[in-house]
Amino acid sequence: MTRLNDRSDPAKPLDAGQVRCTYRWIVEDDRVLGGIALRHELNDFLLRVAGHIGYGIRPSARRRGLATWALGRMLGEARALGLDRVLLACEVDNIASARTIEQHGGVLEDIRDTELGPARRYWITL
């Protein structure tokens, strides 16, 4: 946990290739249901593959709107950091994630092959 918190602290040094990142956990009754990460900037890898925001929900907690809720909250944090727009990516066949992104105004830029496989890439204007 300390390692993750240090990645958001501007006073702490980062390893080469890393960017500042804010992590949030989705917890219910002391059980972690998922997490979401906001990368404060994009390096080459993040621009090609992963984007500013990534999230995941435990399979047993899906279809409850948790990703939609968490993404909405994290977009507010991105605005507070001064970001004008954010990039999100999801696997081409992850329709649930694509819908979550689109519900928050995500505009599909393209579908491309990446190091992690084919991905949909969306921009959300803040």
Phi, psi and omega in degrees: 000318179299318180301317180291318178297324179297331181291342178263349185273113181298342180279346183263139179288152177249151172291158179304136177087351179268157174235160176301143185209135175255130180248141174227144179250144176259113188234139176221123180052047179064016178246127179284120180261341180176185179206162179216144182231137176245113176273128189287343178206172180247128167265183183302315181298313181296323178295321181283323196239308196250330180084188181283323188235134174226147181211162176207144180236136177304135182309322181289349181250005182285165178069027177242002181083010183294319180295318179298315179298311183296319179297318177301317179295318183289330176297323175298320178293323178296318176300315181298332176282349180095011178286138179271330178204157181230149178258133174231147178226149175215159178301145184307322184265009179270079184297323180298316179292320178301317179294321178300313180296316181296326178298336179260019175090012179298132178249122181295121175275312180189174170240126184217159174281134178233176176301336181258008181111179181296137183220145169273138179239127184236147170246137173243121177279131181262000000 
